[in-house]
């Protein structure tokens, strides 16, 4: 039996379409159809919110009040690690502290040698925290609601050590903003779906919670201190298990941040993120790489199948994949407010 080259193209197209449909149905449908489990016993936990800031005076002035005015009846504290700032951050924080007694200020006046990024200040903040549960965000982020702390801690169950949240971008005019928000959504679709499937591989430092015990059990960031980024995704990739990780996607649990305003800023941000993915576990690199590769070849194979094999069969497969994709994206975007 002779197999012609145009048949090979069509078979490859079918294989790639099947791979994508598998991801949509096996992984992403879990998030699209996700409903948080109802707790039998309602319990609140003391929480330490930790924010690292370096020369973030403007962002602290604008965003810190969102953390300070949280409606949370249980004991909590807001820790801001002022990391060697040269601007007015110190005085702005002291002014806030006179009004909000739950604000704790940690002043860092010395750089940590050979530990780039914010891993050292974040480690100091976690060690300073009085409570077992820590909730992390960035100085350029603001809580989407005054129930952010309450909703994020609500996800903790008996065996939970890690809670992954969603960090959205503010909606602005322009194509770049839409592209950045799409990329943020698509990243969240993957890491939240994998977490629901018991294969959590990353979280985002804009909205992430875990217990101090899991942080110290894994010796903090020591295994990847040499990498500038990764205080969020590399730690979760190392510490998350099938049973110790939950997600929280209630809209009151989101944080909002200002997206990059120029293409150059966005590309620099993406480059920082890509430097950490090579340190992921092999199974995660394989699954993420296969999914990404399938997108690179899907449309060229679709067009080639239309031209050289059968446009009817190619359109049929494309249509089935499109309907499944639309269902997944529409439901997930609705859940994430996008």
Secondary structure, DSSP 8 states (H G I E B T S, - for coil): ----HHHHHHHHHHHHHHHHHHIIIIIIHHHHT------SS-----EEEEEEESS-HHHHHHHHHHHHT----S-EEEEEEEES--SSHHHHHHHHHHH-TTEEEEEE-S--TT--TTHHHHHHHHHH-SSSEEEEEETTEEESSTTHHHHHHHT--TT--EEE--EEE---SSHHHHHHHHHHHHHHHHHHHHHHTT------TTSEEEEHHHHHHTTTTGGGTTSSS-TTHHHHHHH--SSSEEE---GGG-EEE---SSHHHHHHHHHHHHHHHTTS-HHHHHHHHHHHHHHHHHHHHHHHHHHHT-HHHHHHHHHHHHHHHHHHHHHHHHHTT-
